[in-house]
């Protein structure tokens, strides 16, 4: 069982679908064996929510809220650490902001 806010090491597909790599990711939720994650990058020039070494990251990184995937439990190698309550709130608020266009339905 993986919980929202867990940072895991998982097989993450490239955005173009042409391969995969073992990368850190944040668990957003799990349901019926499907785990929705947000990718993490060490490229701090990318948009997203920063996480630091002091928070548990191997190096300063960015949670990419525009890089979401559904994976299976078999694709997760291990849990690395858990985001703080404050950082989990930032992820939630960022996702709500990105999905805000769904409420503009007439």
Secondary structure, 3 states (H helix, E strand, C coil): CCCCCEEEEEEEECCCCCCEEEEEEEEEEEECCEEEEEEEECCCCCCCEEECHHHCCCCCEEEEEEEEEEEEHHHEEEEEEECCHHHHHHHHHHHHHHCHHHHCCC
